Amino acid sequence: MSHEDATHGPAPLGSVDPEPLHRAVDTLAEALHQYVQTAVGVRAEFGAAEADEDPRVLALENRVGQLNAAVFDSLHDSLGMHPDLTSSVWEAQDGPEPEHAHDAPEGAVAAEVFYLGFVVADPAPGASMTLDGVIELLDEAGGDVAQRLFDGGYEVAEWATSRGAAVEFGDDPDDDLDTDDTDDTDTGGGAPGAGPQEDR
């Protein structure tokens, strides 16, 4: 749909049939309930890490992602709006500082960790790129994002590219430079302009 049409215009739309929008939400809700039921069953049989990677769980996560997109498209096409309905927002709570909070420069708000995850399948036989090459591509993209954040005035204390598990940033910067041979994290990134840190 073009952004030049009446749906995206400044004038009120008047009467809009909400039923297709409700149907899209109902389909998403049904998939979320199915995910919960499957996740509970899988977790009863396997550990947390195995459950995260269980094909049944991954398939339903992909399904939920597709239905999230369908809800977005339904609202966008009908109302011309760009709903942000998939962000996770935790409200600040009184009490001890959360584990994921990090020191920030003086005058700045407390730092938080942000994640962007991908589930990448092995390419077809004969393809030029393998799963091992994905980490290099993401590391390059991570450097670009860190630089853009830095250029936008943010303080990027740390960044890292990982495979298999989210990076656990610690309070001690030296902890993030320790090397090991696990496949969870392949490369780490430092402040923009500094380039990747040592392989983890």
TIDRENMAR-195659 format. One record per residue: residue in one letter; x, y, z of N, C-alpha, C in turn. Coordinates in Angstrom, 1 decimal, always signed. Last residue first. Example, Ala and Ser with C-alpha at 12.3 -4.5 7.8 and 13.67 -1.06 7.14 Angstrom:
BEGIN
("S", (+12.8, -2.2, +7.1), (+13.7, -1.1, +7.1), (+12.9, +0.0, +7.9)),
("A", (+13.2, -5.7, +7.8), (+12.3, -4.5, +7.8), (+13.2, -3.3, +7.8)),
REM end
This chain:
BEGIN
("R", (+36.1, -14.7, +22.1), (+35.8, -15.2, +23.4), (+35.6, -16.7, +23.3)),
("D", (+38.7, -12.8, +20.4), (+37.7, -13.9, +20.4), (+37.4, -14.4, +21.8)),
("E", (+39.1, -9.4, +21.6), (+39.5, -10.7, +21.3), (+38.4, -11.7, +21.2)),
("Q", (+36.9, -7.0, +20.0), (+37.8, -7.4, +21.0), (+38.3, -8.8, +20.6)),
("P", (+36.7, -5.1, +16.9), (+36.3, -6.2, +17.8), (+37.3, -6.5, +18.8)),
("G", (+37.1, -1.5, +17.2), (+37.2, -2.7, +16.5), (+36.8, -3.9, +17.4)),
("A", (+37.0, +1.1, +18.1), (+38.0, +0.3, +18.6), (+38.2, -1.1, +18.0)),
("G", (+34.8, +2.3, +17.0), (+36.1, +2.7, +16.5), (+37.3, +1.9, +17.0)),
("P", (+32.9, +1.9, +19.9), (+33.0, +2.2, +18.5), (+34.3, +2.8, +18.1)),
("A", (+34.2, -0.5, +22.3), (+33.6, +0.8, +22.0), (+33.8, +1.1, +20.5)),
("G", (+34.1, -3.8, +21.3), (+34.4, -2.8, +22.3), (+33.6, -1.5, +21.9)),
("G", (+32.8, -7.1, +20.8), (+33.1, -5.8, +20.3), (+33.3, -4.8, +21.5)),
("G", (+33.8, -10.5, +20.3), (+33.2, -9.5, +21.1), (+33.6, -8.1, +20.5)),
("T", (+32.8, -13.7, +18.8), (+33.6, -12.4, +18.9), (+33.0, -11.4, +19.8)),
("D", (+31.5, -16.0, +19.7), (+32.6, -16.1, +18.8), (+33.5, -14.8, +18.8)),
("T", (+29.9, -17.8, +22.1), (+30.3, -16.4, +21.7), (+31.5, -16.5, +20.9)),
("D", (+29.5, -20.6, +22.2), (+28.4, -19.6, +22.5), (+28.7, -18.2, +22.0)),
("D", (+31.3, -22.5, +21.9), (+30.7, -21.9, +20.6), (+29.6, -20.9, +20.9)),
("T", (+34.3, -22.2, +23.8), (+32.9, -22.6, +23.6), (+32.4, -21.9, +22.3)),
("D", (+36.9, -21.8, +24.6), (+36.7, -22.5, +23.3), (+35.3, -22.8, +23.1)),
("D", (+37.8, -18.5, +25.7), (+37.5, -19.9, +25.9), (+37.1, -20.5, +24.6)),
("T", (+39.3, -15.6, +27.2), (+39.1, -16.4, +26.0), (+38.7, -17.8, +26.5)),
("D", (+38.2, -12.5, +28.5), (+38.7, -13.9, +28.8), (+38.4, -14.8, +27.6)),
("L", (+37.0, -10.2, +28.2), (+38.1, -10.4, +27.3), (+38.7, -11.8, +27.5)),
("D", (+35.1, -9.8, +30.0), (+34.7, -9.9, +28.7), (+35.8, -10.2, +27.7)),
("D", (+36.5, -9.5, +32.4), (+35.8, -10.7, +32.2), (+35.4, -10.9, +30.7)),
("D", (+37.5, -6.9, +32.3), (+38.4, -8.0, +32.0), (+37.7, -9.3, +31.7)),
("P", (+35.3, -5.4, +33.2), (+35.6, -5.4, +31.8), (+36.6, -6.5, +31.4)),
("D", (+33.0, -6.6, +35.5), (+34.5, -6.5, +35.3), (+34.8, -6.5, +33.8)),
("D", (+30.3, -7.1, +35.2), (+30.7, -5.8, +35.8), (+32.2, -5.5, +35.6)),
("G", (+29.5, -8.7, +32.0), (+29.8, -8.6, +33.5), (+30.2, -7.2, +33.9)),
("F", (+27.1, -9.8, +29.8), (+28.1, -8.8, +30.1), (+28.3, -8.7, +31.6)),
("E", (+26.6, -12.6, +28.1), (+26.4, -12.1, +29.4), (+27.5, -11.1, +29.8)),
("V", (+25.0, -12.9, +24.9), (+26.2, -12.5, +25.7), (+25.8, -12.1, +27.1)),
("A", (+22.9, -15.7, +24.3), (+23.1, -14.2, +24.4), (+24.3, -14.0, +25.3)),
("A", (+24.0, -18.4, +22.2), (+23.5, -17.9, +23.5), (+23.8, -16.4, +23.5)),
("G", (+24.7, -19.0, +19.6), (+24.2, -20.1, +20.5), (+23.6, -19.6, +21.8)),
("R", (+27.0, -16.6, +19.3), (+26.4, -17.7, +18.5), (+25.9, -18.7, +19.6)),
("S", (+27.4, -13.0, +19.2), (+27.4, -14.3, +19.9), (+26.7, -15.3, +19.0)),
("T", (+29.2, -10.0, +19.5), (+28.4, -10.9, +18.6), (+28.5, -12.3, +19.2)),
("A", (+28.9, -7.1, +21.5), (+29.5, -8.4, +21.2), (+28.6, -9.1, +20.3)),
("W", (+29.9, -4.1, +23.2), (+29.0, -4.8, +22.3), (+29.7, -6.1, +21.9)),
("E", (+29.9, -1.6, +25.8), (+30.3, -2.8, +25.2), (+29.4, -3.3, +24.1)),
("A", (+29.0, +1.1, +26.0), (+30.1, +0.6, +26.8), (+30.7, -0.7, +26.3)),
("V", (+28.2, +3.7, +24.2), (+28.2, +2.2, +24.0), (+29.3, +1.6, +24.8)),
("E", (+26.3, +6.4, +24.7), (+27.5, +5.8, +25.2), (+27.4, +4.3, +25.1)),
("Y", (+24.9, +8.3, +22.0), (+24.8, +7.3, +23.1), (+26.2, +6.8, +23.5)),
("G", (+25.0, +10.0, +19.9), (+25.2, +10.6, +21.3), (+25.1, +9.6, +22.4)),
("G", (+25.1, +9.0, +17.4), (+23.8, +9.6, +17.8), (+23.9, +10.1, +19.3)),
("D", (+27.5, +7.8, +17.2), (+27.3, +9.1, +16.5), (+26.1, +9.8, +16.9)),
("F", (+26.9, +5.6, +18.7), (+27.9, +6.5, +19.2), (+27.7, +7.9, +18.6)),
("L", (+25.1, +4.3, +17.0), (+24.7, +4.7, +18.3), (+25.6, +5.8, +18.9)),
("R", (+26.9, +3.9, +14.8), (+25.7, +4.8, +14.6), (+25.2, +5.2, +16.0)),
("Q", (+28.7, +2.1, +16.0), (+29.1, +3.4, +15.5), (+28.0, +4.4, +15.4)),
("A", (+27.0, -0.1, +16.5), (+27.6, +0.6, +17.6), (+28.1, +2.0, +17.2)),
("V", (+26.3, -0.7, +13.8), (+25.3, -0.3, +14.7), (+25.9, +0.5, +15.9)),
("D", (+28.9, -1.5, +12.8), (+28.2, -0.4, +12.2), (+27.1, +0.2, +13.1)),
("G", (+29.4, -3.7, +14.5), (+30.2, -2.6, +14.5), (+29.6, -1.3, +13.9)),
("G", (+27.3, -5.4, +13.7), (+27.3, -4.9, +15.0), (+28.2, -3.7, +15.2)),
("A", (+28.1, -6.0, +11.1), (+26.9, -5.2, +11.3), (+26.8, -4.6, +12.7)),
("E", (+30.3, -7.6, +11.7), (+30.5, -6.4, +10.9), (+29.3, -5.5, +11.1)),
("D", (+29.0, -9.6, +13.1), (+30.0, -8.8, +13.8), (+30.3, -7.5, +13.0)),
("L", (+27.4, -10.8, +11.1), (+26.8, -10.1, +12.2), (+27.8, -9.2, +13.0)),
("L", (+29.5, -11.8, +9.4), (+28.5, -10.9, +8.9), (+27.9, -10.1, +10.0)),
("E", (+30.7, -13.6, +11.2), (+31.5, -12.5, +10.6), (+30.6, -11.4, +10.1)),
("I", (+28.6, -15.4, +11.7), (+29.1, -14.6, +12.8), (+29.9, -13.4, +12.3)),
("V", (+28.2, -16.6, +9.3), (+27.2, -15.7, +9.8), (+27.7, -14.8, +10.8)),
("G", (+30.1, -18.5, +8.6), (+30.3, -17.1, +8.1), (+29.3, -16.1, +8.6)),
("D", (+29.1, -20.8, +9.7), (+30.3, -20.2, +10.3), (+30.6, -18.8, +9.8)),
("L", (+27.1, -21.5, +7.9), (+26.8, -20.9, +9.2), (+27.9, -20.3, +9.9)),
("T", (+28.4, -20.4, +4.7), (+28.1, -21.4, +5.7), (+27.6, -20.7, +7.0)),
("M", (+28.1, -19.4, +1.3), (+28.2, -19.1, +2.7), (+27.8, -20.2, +3.6)),
("S", (+27.6, -20.5, -1.2), (+28.9, -19.9, -1.0), (+29.1, -19.6, +0.5)),
("A", (+26.0, -23.7, -1.5), (+25.9, -22.2, -1.3), (+27.3, -21.7, -0.9)),
("G", (+26.1, -26.4, -1.6), (+26.7, -25.6, -2.7), (+26.7, -24.1, -2.6)),
("P", (+23.1, -27.0, +0.1), (+24.4, -27.5, -0.4), (+24.9, -26.7, -1.6)),
("A", (+21.5, -24.1, +1.6), (+21.4, -25.3, +0.7), (+22.9, -25.7, +0.3)),
("P", (+22.5, -23.0, +4.9), (+22.1, -22.8, +3.5), (+22.1, -24.1, +2.7)),
("D", (+21.0, -23.5, +8.1), (+22.1, -23.8, +7.2), (+21.7, -23.6, +5.7)),
("A", (+19.1, -20.8, +9.5), (+19.3, -22.2, +9.0), (+20.4, -22.3, +8.1)),
("V", (+19.1, -18.7, +12.3), (+19.6, -18.9, +10.9), (+19.8, -20.3, +10.5)),
("V", (+17.5, -16.6, +14.1), (+17.6, -18.0, +14.0), (+17.9, -18.3, +12.5)),
("F", (+18.8, -13.8, +15.9), (+18.5, -14.4, +14.6), (+18.5, -15.9, +14.8)),
("G", (+18.3, -10.9, +18.0), (+18.6, -12.3, +17.8), (+18.1, -12.8, +16.4)),
("L", (+19.5, -8.4, +19.8), (+18.9, -8.6, +18.5), (+19.2, -10.0, +18.1)),
("Y", (+19.3, -6.8, +23.0), (+19.6, -7.9, +22.2), (+18.9, -7.9, +20.8)),
("F", (+20.8, -4.6, +25.4), (+19.8, -4.8, +24.3), (+20.3, -6.0, +23.5)),
("V", (+21.2, -3.6, +28.7), (+21.7, -4.5, +27.6), (+20.5, -4.7, +26.7)),
("E", (+21.6, -0.2, +29.9), (+20.9, -1.5, +29.9), (+21.5, -2.3, +28.7)),
("A", (+22.8, +2.3, +32.2), (+22.9, +1.6, +31.0), (+22.1, +0.3, +31.1)),
("A", (+21.2, +5.1, +33.7), (+21.8, +3.7, +33.9), (+21.7, +3.0, +32.5)),
("V", (+21.9, +8.3, +32.1), (+21.0, +7.3, +32.8), (+21.7, +5.9, +32.9)),
("A", (+24.7, +10.4, +32.8), (+23.9, +9.6, +31.9), (+23.0, +8.7, +32.7)),
("G", (+26.3, +11.6, +34.7), (+25.3, +12.4, +34.0), (+24.4, +11.7, +33.1)),
("E", (+29.1, +9.7, +33.9), (+28.5, +10.6, +34.9), (+27.5, +11.5, +34.1)),
("P", (+28.4, +6.7, +32.1), (+29.2, +7.9, +32.3), (+28.4, +8.8, +33.2)),
("A", (+27.3, +3.7, +33.9), (+27.2, +4.7, +32.8), (+28.0, +5.9, +33.1)),
("D", (+27.4, +0.3, +34.7), (+27.8, +1.7, +35.0), (+27.7, +2.5, +33.7)),
("H", (+24.4, -1.6, +33.9), (+25.8, -1.4, +33.9), (+26.1, +0.1, +34.2)),
("A", (+22.0, -4.2, +34.6), (+22.4, -2.8, +34.5), (+23.9, -2.6, +34.6)),
("H", (+21.4, -6.8, +34.9), (+21.8, -6.4, +33.6), (+22.2, -5.0, +33.5)),
("E", (+20.6, -7.1, +37.6), (+21.9, -7.6, +37.2), (+22.4, -7.1, +35.9)),
("P", (+19.1, -4.1, +38.9), (+19.1, -5.3, +38.2), (+20.4, -5.8, +37.7)),
("E", (+19.7, -2.8, +42.2), (+19.9, -2.6, +40.8), (+19.9, -3.9, +40.1)),
("P", (+17.1, -3.4, +44.7), (+18.5, -3.5, +44.2), (+18.5, -3.3, +42.7)),
("G", (+14.3, -1.0, +44.7), (+15.1, -2.2, +45.2), (+16.5, -2.2, +44.6)),
("D", (+11.6, -0.4, +42.5), (+12.4, +0.0, +43.6), (+13.2, -1.3, +44.1)),
("Q", (+11.8, -0.6, +38.9), (+11.3, -1.1, +40.2), (+12.2, -0.6, +41.3)),
("A", (+10.8, +0.5, +35.7), (+11.7, +0.5, +36.8), (+11.1, +0.1, +38.1)),
("E", (+9.2, -1.9, +33.5), (+9.2, -0.6, +34.2), (+10.2, -0.7, +35.4)),
("W", (+10.3, -3.1, +30.4), (+10.2, -3.4, +31.9), (+10.2, -2.0, +32.6)),
("V", (+9.1, -3.9, +27.3), (+9.4, -2.8, +28.2), (+9.2, -3.2, +29.6)),
("S", (+9.6, -5.1, +24.2), (+9.5, -5.5, +25.6), (+10.0, -4.4, +26.5)),
("S", (+7.7, -4.7, +21.2), (+8.8, -4.3, +22.1), (+8.5, -4.8, +23.5)),
("T", (+5.6, -5.1, +19.5), (+6.4, -6.3, +19.9), (+7.6, -5.9, +20.7)),
("L", (+4.1, -3.0, +18.6), (+3.5, -3.9, +19.5), (+4.3, -5.1, +19.9)),
("D", (+3.9, -0.2, +17.2), (+5.0, -0.9, +17.8), (+4.5, -1.8, +18.9)),
("P", (+2.1, +0.4, +14.2), (+2.1, +0.0, +15.6), (+3.4, -0.6, +16.0)),
("H", (+1.6, +2.7, +12.2), (+2.8, +1.8, +12.3), (+3.0, +1.4, +13.7)),
("M", (-1.4, +3.2, +10.3), (-0.6, +3.4, +11.4), (+0.6, +2.4, +11.4)),
("G", (-3.4, +2.9, +8.4), (-2.2, +3.7, +8.0), (-1.3, +4.0, +9.2)),
("L", (-5.5, +1.2, +8.8), (-5.5, +2.5, +9.6), (-4.3, +3.4, +9.1)),
("S", (-5.2, -1.0, +7.2), (-6.5, -0.5, +7.5), (-6.5, +0.9, +8.0)),
("D", (-2.5, -1.5, +7.0), (-3.3, -1.4, +5.8), (-4.6, -0.8, +6.0)),
("H", (-1.7, -1.6, +9.7), (-1.1, -0.6, +8.8), (-2.0, -0.4, +7.6)),
("L", (-3.2, -3.7, +10.7), (-3.4, -2.3, +11.3), (-2.9, -1.3, +10.3)),
("S", (-2.2, -5.7, +9.1), (-3.6, -5.5, +9.2), (-3.9, -4.1, +9.7)),
("D", (+0.6, -5.7, +9.6), (+0.1, -5.4, +8.3), (-1.4, -5.0, +8.3)),
("F", (+0.6, -6.4, +12.4), (+1.1, -5.1, +12.0), (+0.5, -4.7, +10.6)),
("V", (-0.5, -9.0, +12.1), (-1.2, -8.0, +12.9), (-0.7, -6.6, +12.5)),
("A", (+1.6, -10.1, +10.6), (+0.3, -10.1, +10.1), (-0.6, -9.0, +10.8)),
("A", (+3.7, -10.0, +12.4), (+3.8, -9.2, +11.2), (+2.4, -9.1, +10.5)),
("N", (+2.8, -11.8, +14.3), (+3.0, -10.5, +14.7), (+3.1, -9.5, +13.5)),
("L", (+2.9, -14.1, +12.6), (+1.5, -13.5, +13.0), (+1.6, -12.1, +13.6)),
("Q", (+5.6, -14.5, +12.5), (+4.8, -14.2, +11.2), (+3.5, -13.6, +11.6)),
("G", (+6.2, -14.9, +15.2), (+6.8, -13.8, +14.5), (+6.0, -13.4, +13.2)),
("V", (+4.8, -17.3, +15.5), (+4.3, -16.1, +16.3), (+4.9, -14.9, +15.6)),
("R", (+6.3, -19.0, +13.9), (+4.9, -18.8, +13.6), (+4.4, -17.5, +14.3)),
("N", (+8.8, -18.9, +15.2), (+8.7, -18.4, +13.9), (+7.3, -18.1, +13.5)),
("E", (+7.9, -20.2, +17.6), (+8.4, -18.8, +17.6), (+8.4, -18.1, +16.3)),
("L", (+7.3, -22.7, +16.5), (+6.2, -21.8, +17.0), (+6.7, -20.4, +17.2)),
("A", (+9.9, -23.5, +15.8), (+8.8, -23.4, +14.8), (+7.7, -22.5, +15.2)),
("L", (+11.1, -23.6, +18.3), (+11.6, -22.7, +17.3), (+10.5, -22.5, +16.2)),
("V", (+9.7, -25.7, +19.5), (+9.6, -24.3, +20.1), (+10.0, -23.3, +19.0)),
("R", (+10.3, -27.8, +17.9), (+8.9, -27.5, +18.1), (+8.8, -26.0, +18.6)),
("P", (+13.1, -28.0, +18.1), (+12.5, -27.6, +16.8), (+11.1, -27.2, +17.0)),
("D", (+14.7, -26.4, +20.9), (+13.9, -27.5, +20.4), (+13.1, -27.1, +19.2)),
("E", (+16.2, -24.5, +22.1), (+16.6, -24.9, +20.7), (+15.7, -26.0, +20.2)),
("D", (+15.2, -24.2, +24.6), (+15.3, -23.0, +23.8), (+15.5, -23.4, +22.3)),
("A", (+15.6, -26.8, +25.6), (+14.2, -26.3, +25.3), (+14.2, -25.1, +24.4)),
("E", (+18.3, -26.8, +26.1), (+17.8, -27.6, +25.0), (+16.4, -27.2, +24.6)),
("A", (+18.4, -24.8, +28.2), (+19.1, -24.6, +26.9), (+18.6, -25.5, +25.8)),
("A", (+16.8, -26.1, +30.2), (+16.4, -24.8, +29.6), (+17.1, -24.6, +28.3)),
("G", (+16.3, -29.7, +29.6), (+16.8, -28.5, +30.3), (+16.5, -27.2, +29.5)),
("F", (+13.2, -31.5, +29.0), (+14.5, -31.1, +28.7), (+15.0, -29.9, +29.6)),
("E", (+10.5, -32.1, +29.8), (+11.4, -33.2, +29.4), (+12.8, -32.8, +29.2)),
("A", (+9.4, -29.7, +30.5), (+9.2, -30.8, +31.4), (+10.1, -32.0, +31.1)),
("R", (+9.8, -28.2, +28.3), (+10.6, -27.9, +29.4), (+10.5, -29.0, +30.5)),
("V", (+7.8, -29.2, +26.6), (+9.2, -29.4, +26.2), (+10.1, -29.2, +27.5)),
("G", (+5.5, -28.3, +27.9), (+5.7, -29.7, +27.7), (+7.2, -30.0, +27.4)),
("V", (+5.9, -25.5, +27.9), (+5.7, -26.2, +29.2), (+6.0, -27.7, +29.0)),
("A", (+5.9, -25.1, +25.1), (+7.1, -24.8, +25.9), (+7.0, -25.5, +27.2)),
("T", (+3.2, -25.8, +24.4), (+4.4, -26.6, +23.9), (+5.6, -26.4, +24.7)),
("Q", (+1.8, -23.9, +25.7), (+1.5, -25.3, +26.0), (+2.7, -26.1, +25.6)),
("V", (+2.9, -21.5, +24.6), (+3.0, -21.8, +26.0), (+2.8, -23.2, +26.4)),
("Y", (+2.1, -21.9, +21.9), (+3.5, -21.8, +22.3), (+3.7, -22.1, +23.8)),
("Q", (-0.7, -21.8, +22.1), (+0.0, -23.0, +21.7), (+1.4, -23.1, +22.0)),
("H", (-0.9, -19.1, +22.9), (-1.4, -20.2, +23.8), (-0.7, -21.5, +23.4)),
("L", (+0.1, -18.0, +20.5), (+0.8, -17.8, +21.7), (+0.4, -18.8, +22.8)),
("A", (-1.9, -18.8, +18.7), (-0.5, -19.3, +18.5), (+0.3, -19.1, +19.8)),
("E", (-4.1, -17.3, +19.7), (-4.1, -18.8, +19.6), (-2.7, -19.4, +19.5)),
("A", (-3.2, -14.7, +19.2), (-3.4, -15.2, +20.6), (-3.4, -16.7, +20.7)),
("L", (-3.2, -14.7, +16.4), (-1.9, -14.5, +17.1), (-2.1, -15.0, +18.6)),
("T", (-5.9, -14.9, +16.0), (-5.0, -15.9, +15.5), (-3.7, -15.9, +16.1)),
("D", (-6.8, -12.5, +17.2), (-7.2, -13.8, +17.8), (-6.3, -14.9, +17.3)),
("V", (-5.6, -10.6, +15.5), (-5.2, -10.7, +16.9), (-5.6, -12.0, +17.5)),
("A", (-7.1, -11.1, +13.2), (-5.6, -11.2, +13.2), (-5.1, -11.4, +14.6)),
("R", (-9.7, -10.5, +14.1), (-9.3, -11.8, +13.7), (-7.8, -12.1, +13.7)),
("H", (-9.5, -7.7, +14.6), (-9.7, -8.7, +15.7), (-9.3, -10.1, +15.4)),
("L", (-9.2, -6.9, +12.0), (-8.1, -6.6, +12.9), (-8.2, -7.6, +14.1)),
("P", (-11.6, -7.6, +10.8), (-10.4, -8.2, +10.3), (-9.2, -8.0, +11.3)),
("E", (-13.4, -5.9, +12.5), (-13.4, -7.4, +12.6), (-12.1, -8.0, +12.0)),
("P", (-13.6, -3.2, +12.3), (-12.5, -3.7, +13.1), (-12.4, -5.2, +13.1)),
("D", (-14.1, -1.0, +9.7), (-14.5, -2.3, +10.2), (-13.4, -3.0, +11.0)),
("V", (-14.4, +2.4, +10.2), (-13.5, +1.3, +9.8), (-14.0, +0.0, +10.4)),
("S", (-15.6, +5.6, +9.6), (-15.9, +4.2, +10.0), (-14.9, +3.2, +9.4)),
("G", (-12.9, +7.9, +9.6), (-14.3, +7.7, +9.8), (-14.6, +6.2, +10.2)),
("L", (-10.3, +8.8, +9.2), (-10.9, +7.8, +8.3), (-12.4, +7.6, +8.4)),
("P", (-9.2, +12.2, +9.2), (-9.8, +11.0, +9.9), (-10.4, +10.1, +8.9)),
("A", (-6.4, +13.2, +7.2), (-7.9, +13.3, +7.5), (-8.3, +12.1, +8.3)),
("P", (-3.8, +12.9, +6.4), (-4.0, +13.6, +7.7), (-5.5, +13.6, +8.1)),
("G", (-3.2, +9.5, +5.1), (-3.4, +10.9, +5.0), (-3.7, +11.5, +6.4)),
("H", (-3.1, +6.8, +4.8), (-2.0, +7.4, +5.4), (-2.1, +8.9, +5.5)),
("T", (-5.5, +6.3, +3.4), (-5.3, +5.7, +4.6), (-4.2, +6.3, +5.4)),
("A", (-5.2, +7.6, +0.9), (-6.0, +8.3, +2.0), (-5.8, +7.7, +3.3)),
("D", (-1.7, +7.2, -0.2), (-3.2, +7.0, -0.3), (-3.9, +7.7, +1.0)),
("E", (+1.0, +7.3, +0.0), (+0.3, +8.5, -0.6), (-1.2, +8.4, -0.6)),
("H", (+2.1, +5.0, +0.7), (+1.9, +6.0, +1.8), (+1.3, +7.3, +1.3)),
("S", (+0.5, +2.2, -0.8), (+1.3, +3.4, -0.9), (+1.0, +4.3, +0.3)),
("M", (+0.8, -1.2, +0.0), (+0.0, +0.0, +0.0), (+0.9, +1.2, +0.0)),
REM end
